[in-house]
Amino acid sequence: MHRVFWMDDTTPRSRAFATAELGEALAFAESLRRLRQEGGAVSFVTIATEDPAHVGQGGVADPAADYDWVKRRPPPRRRST
């Protein structure tokens, strides 16, 4: 899924596009940028993509209680000079 975000004067707006519609989302974002260059009241044009097949939760969270982290490499040895 893709979503184009922009500000129309002072109002935040967005428009969703299906996963297969990346070209359309990019073209829409470009049309908003063009409108801005022509003096339109458009700002903060950006596009975000969400992978529907993403595994797990996004962001950062505390590890599960049963998570057991182990360092796999020994610490670097200091050289004697």
NORPENOR-V794705 format. One record per backbone hydrogen bond with DSSP energy under -0.5 kcal/mol. NH is the residue of the N-H (numbers start at 1). CO is the residue of the C=O. If there is no record, write none. Layout:
nh->NH co->CO
nh->NH co->CO
This chain:
nh->2 co->17
nh->3 co->48
nh->4 co->15
nh->5 co->3
nh->5 co->46
nh->6 co->13
nh->7 co->43
nh->8 co->6
nh->8 co->11
nh->9 co->7
nh->9 co->41
nh->10 co->8
nh->11 co->8
nh->12 co->10
nh->13 co->6
nh->15 co->4
nh->17 co->2
nh->21 co->18
nh->22 co->19
nh->25 co->21
nh->26 co->22
nh->27 co->23
nh->28 co->24
nh->29 co->25
nh->30 co->26
nh->31 co->27
nh->32 co->28
nh->33 co->29
nh->34 co->30
nh->35 co->31
nh->36 co->32
nh->37 co->33
nh->38 co->34
nh->39 co->36
nh->40 co->35
nh->42 co->40
nh->43 co->7
nh->46 co->5
nh->46 co->44
nh->48 co->3
nh->50 co->1
nh->52 co->50
nh->54 co->51
nh->56 co->54
nh->67 co->64
nh->69 co->67
